[in-house]
Amino acid sequence: MAAAGHPVKAQSPTVRLVVDYGDGVTKTIAQLPWAKGSTVLDVMNAAKNRPHGISFEYTGSGVASFLTRIDDLANQDGGKKNWQLWVNTSYADKSFAVYEVQPLDVVFWRFTMQEGK
C-alpha cells in the first residue's frame, strides 16, 4: 500500500529470457523491457547488454533470420542438436526476428534435437 502523498509507480511491462544449454545449465535473464511490437530478437539484444548476459549470432534478416549460436554453443546441423525456440509453451512457428512477444512472456531457447524427429 502506498503511503499518503506517494503514488504507486506502475511497473513497466517486462519479459523473461531462459536459455537451456542442454547440458544441465540454464540461464535466466528477467525483467527485460517490453514495448508494443517487441520481437524475440529485441529481447535477445536487451539481454546482450545485461551483466552476465548472452552473446548470439544469426544469419539472414526479417522472416529469413536464423539463429546459429548462443554464447559458445553453435548449431550442429545434420539431425544433431540445434537451438530451438518456444514462447511460453508454444513452439515458434516463425523466425525469432519477427516473432512478437507480449508482456510477461517467457522466451525459451533450448539446445536440443529437432522437435518431432
Backbone as numpy.savetxt, mean C-alpha at the origin, in Angstrom:
# Nx Ny Nz CAx CAy CAz Cx Cy Cz
-13.68 13.87 25.75 -14.52 15.05 25.75 -13.64 16.28 25.75
-14.00 17.27 24.96 -13.20 18.50 24.88 -13.55 19.42 26.05
-12.53 20.07 26.57 -12.76 21.05 27.64 -13.43 22.28 27.03
-14.13 23.03 27.85 -14.80 24.23 27.36 -13.81 25.15 26.68
-14.17 25.65 25.51 -13.31 26.56 24.79 -12.22 25.87 23.98
-12.17 24.54 24.02 -11.17 23.78 23.25 -11.91 22.84 22.31
-12.12 23.27 21.08 -12.87 22.41 20.15 -12.09 21.12 19.85
-12.84 20.07 19.59 -12.23 18.79 19.23 -11.73 18.91 17.79
-10.45 18.61 17.57 -9.88 18.68 16.23 -10.23 17.40 15.48
-10.86 17.55 14.33 -11.20 16.39 13.53 -9.93 15.77 12.97
-9.85 14.47 13.06 -8.69 13.76 12.52 -8.79 13.71 11.00
-7.68 13.95 10.33 -7.65 13.82 8.88 -7.76 12.34 8.54
-8.45 12.02 7.45 -8.57 10.60 7.08 -7.20 10.03 6.70
-7.00 8.76 7.06 -5.73 8.10 6.78 -5.98 6.70 6.23
-4.92 6.10 5.71 -4.93 4.70 5.29 -3.69 4.05 5.90
-3.64 2.72 5.81 -2.53 1.96 6.38 -1.94 1.07 5.30
-0.63 0.95 5.29 0.09 0.08 4.36 0.69 -1.08 5.14
0.43 -2.30 4.68 1.01 -3.50 5.28 1.77 -4.24 4.18
3.03 -4.55 4.46 3.87 -5.28 3.51 4.27 -6.60 4.16
3.85 -7.72 3.54 4.18 -9.06 4.01 5.26 -9.62 3.09
6.47 -9.75 3.61 7.62 -10.18 2.80 7.62 -11.69 2.53
6.64 -12.42 3.07 6.51 -13.84 2.78 7.50 -14.72 3.53
8.24 -14.14 4.48 9.24 -14.91 5.23 9.05 -14.75 6.74
7.84 -14.38 7.13 7.56 -14.17 8.55 7.74 -12.73 8.99
8.21 -11.85 8.09 8.40 -10.43 8.42 7.29 -9.62 7.76
6.67 -8.76 8.56 5.63 -7.86 8.06 5.95 -6.46 8.53
5.77 -5.49 7.66 5.98 -4.08 8.01 4.64 -3.36 7.88
4.28 -2.61 8.90 3.04 -1.82 8.88 3.39 -0.35 9.02
2.86 0.44 8.12 3.04 1.90 8.20 1.63 2.50 8.27
1.32 3.06 9.44 -0.03 3.56 9.70 -0.07 5.08 9.54
-1.29 5.60 9.58 -1.53 7.04 9.56 -0.97 7.72 8.30
-1.07 7.04 7.16 -0.65 7.67 5.90 -1.79 8.55 5.40
-1.49 9.74 4.91 -2.54 10.69 4.54 -3.40 10.19 3.37
-4.69 10.46 3.46 -5.63 10.14 2.40 -6.26 11.43 1.90
-6.47 11.53 0.60 -7.23 12.62 -0.01 -8.08 12.03 -1.12
-9.15 12.69 -1.46 -10.03 12.20 -2.53 -9.20 11.95 -3.78
-9.35 10.77 -4.36 -8.61 10.41 -5.55 -7.28 9.74 -5.28
-6.90 9.56 -4.00 -5.64 8.89 -3.67 -5.62 7.47 -4.23
-4.46 7.09 -4.77 -4.27 5.73 -5.28 -3.29 4.98 -4.39
-3.18 3.68 -4.64 -2.19 2.87 -3.91 -0.79 3.44 -4.14
-0.51 3.91 -5.35 0.80 4.51 -5.64 1.03 5.74 -4.74
0.01 6.57 -4.56 0.14 7.73 -3.66 0.45 7.28 -2.23
-0.22 6.23 -1.78 0.01 5.70 -0.43 1.46 5.23 -0.31
1.95 4.53 -1.32 3.32 4.01 -1.28 4.35 5.14 -1.31
4.08 6.18 -2.09 4.99 7.33 -2.11 5.03 8.01 -0.75
3.88 8.09 -0.06 3.85 8.67 1.28 4.64 7.80 2.25
4.53 6.48 2.11 5.24 5.55 3.00 6.75 5.62 2.77
7.16 5.94 1.56 8.58 6.06 1.22 9.26 7.15 2.04
8.52 8.18 2.36 9.07 9.33 3.06 9.04 9.21 4.58
8.53 8.10 5.10 8.45 7.88 6.54 9.76 7.32 7.06
10.10 7.62 8.34 11.23 6.91 8.96 10.93 5.41 8.91
11.89 4.61 8.57 11.71 3.15 8.43 10.64 2.83 7.39
10.49 3.69 6.40 9.50 3.49 5.35 9.92 2.38 4.40
9.45 2.47 3.18 9.76 1.46 2.17 10.44 2.12 0.98
11.07 1.30 0.16 11.49 1.73 -1.17 10.82 0.78 -2.14
10.59 1.23 -3.35 9.95 0.36 -4.33 10.29 0.81 -5.73
10.11 -0.11 -6.68 10.31 0.18 -8.09 9.15 -0.39 -8.88
8.86 0.23 -10.02 7.83 -0.29 -10.90 8.14 0.12 -12.33
7.48 -0.55 -13.25 7.62 -0.23 -14.67 6.28 0.30 -15.17
6.32 0.99 -16.31 5.10 1.49 -16.93 4.55 2.71 -16.22
3.36 3.12 -16.66 2.66 4.24 -16.04 1.16 4.04 -16.17
0.41 4.74 -15.31 -1.05 4.65 -15.34 -1.53 3.22 -15.21
-2.50 2.84 -16.07 -3.09 1.49 -15.98 -2.08 0.39 -16.31
-0.95 0.75 -16.93 0.07 -0.24 -17.29 1.20 -0.32 -16.25
1.05 0.35 -15.11 2.08 0.29 -14.07 2.10 -1.08 -13.43
3.32 -1.59 -13.20 3.49 -2.91 -12.62 4.61 -2.85 -11.59
4.28 -3.19 -10.34 5.27 -3.18 -9.26 6.28 -4.29 -9.48
7.57 -3.97 -9.38 8.62 -4.98 -9.59 9.43 -5.28 -8.33
9.43 -4.36 -7.34 10.24 -4.57 -6.15 9.72 -3.73 -5.00
9.76 -4.29 -3.78 9.58 -3.52 -2.55 10.81 -3.81 -1.70
11.44 -2.74 -1.21 12.69 -2.84 -0.46 13.67 -3.68 -1.27
14.25 -4.73 -0.69 15.25 -5.50 -1.43 14.70 -6.78 -2.03
13.37 -6.88 -2.15 12.74 -8.11 -2.63 12.05 -7.86 -3.97
12.64 -8.44 -5.04 12.11 -8.25 -6.39 11.29 -9.45 -6.83
10.34 -9.21 -7.75 9.54 -10.29 -8.33 10.45 -11.36 -8.90
10.01 -12.63 -8.79 10.80 -13.76 -9.29 10.32 -14.25 -10.65
9.13 -13.84 -11.07 8.57 -14.24 -12.37 8.51 -15.76 -12.53
8.11 -16.19 -13.71 8.10 -17.62 -14.05 7.39 -18.54 -13.09
6.22 -18.14 -12.57 5.45 -19.01 -11.69 5.97 -19.06 -10.27
6.98 -18.24 -9.96 7.51 -18.19 -8.60 6.82 -17.07 -7.83
7.45 -16.58 -6.77 6.83 -15.55 -5.93 6.92 -14.17 -6.58
5.84 -13.41 -6.44 5.76 -12.04 -6.93 4.95 -11.21 -5.94
5.09 -9.90 -6.05 4.30 -9.00 -5.20 2.86 -8.98 -5.70
1.92 -9.20 -4.76 0.50 -9.18 -5.08 -0.21 -8.22 -4.13
-1.27 -7.61 -4.63 -1.94 -6.52 -3.92 -3.38 -6.86 -3.56
-3.70 -6.54 -2.31 -5.09 -6.55 -1.84 -5.36 -5.18 -1.24
-6.59 -4.72 -1.36 -7.04 -3.54 -0.62 -8.16 -4.04 0.27
-7.95 -3.91 1.57 -8.79 -4.55 2.58 -8.71 -6.05 2.32
-9.79 -6.70 1.95 -9.72 -8.14 1.68 -9.94 -8.46 0.21
-9.96 -7.45 -0.64 -10.21 -7.66 -2.07 -8.91 -7.69 -2.87
-8.73 -8.76 -3.64 -7.56 -8.87 -4.51 -7.69 -7.80 -5.59
-6.63 -7.05 -5.82 -6.68 -5.94 -6.78 -6.94 -6.44 -8.19
-7.85 -5.77 -8.87 -8.21 -6.15 -10.24 -7.73 -5.11 -11.25
-6.85 -4.21 -10.80 -6.29 -3.19 -11.69 -4.94 -2.75 -11.15
-4.25 -1.94 -11.93 -2.92 -1.47 -11.56 -2.95 -0.66 -10.26
-1.91 -0.83 -9.45 -1.82 -0.09 -8.20 -1.73 1.43 -8.42
-1.30 1.86 -9.61 -1.16 3.29 -9.89 -2.50 3.97 -10.13
-3.54 3.19 -10.42 -4.86 3.77 -10.66 -5.91 3.26 -9.68
-5.54 2.33 -8.80 -6.47 1.77 -7.82 -6.69 2.80 -6.72
-7.90 3.38 -6.68 -8.19 4.41 -5.68 -8.52 3.78 -4.33
-8.03 4.42 -3.27 -8.30 3.97 -1.91 -9.26 4.93 -1.22
-9.88 4.42 -0.17 -10.84 5.19 0.62 -10.29 5.37 2.03
-10.83 6.33 2.80 -10.35 6.51 4.18 -10.44 5.19 4.96
-9.44 4.93 5.76 -9.33 3.76 6.63 -9.03 2.46 5.90
-8.83 2.51 4.57 -8.47 1.29 3.83 -7.12 0.77 4.31
-6.94 -0.54 4.14 -5.66 -1.18 4.39 -5.13 -1.67 3.04
-3.99 -1.13 2.63 -3.31 -1.55 1.41 -2.35 -2.66 1.83
-2.51 -3.83 1.24 -1.76 -5.01 1.69 -1.01 -5.63 0.51
0.31 -5.56 0.56 1.16 -6.22 -0.43 1.71 -7.50 0.19
1.65 -8.62 -0.56 2.20 -9.88 -0.08 3.09 -10.48 -1.16
4.28 -10.92 -0.76 5.21 -11.59 -1.66 4.87 -13.07 -1.61
4.20 -13.58 -2.66 3.65 -14.93 -2.62 3.50 -15.48 -4.03
3.08 -16.74 -4.11 2.78 -17.36 -5.39 1.51 -16.75 -5.97
1.36 -16.80 -7.28 0.19 -16.25 -7.96 -1.09 -16.85 -7.39
-2.08 -16.00 -7.13 -3.38 -16.45 -6.65 -3.99 -17.43 -7.66
-4.58 -18.49 -7.13 -5.31 -19.42 -7.99 -4.44 -20.34 -8.84
-3.13 -20.36 -8.58 -2.26 -21.23 -9.37 -1.57 -22.23 -8.47
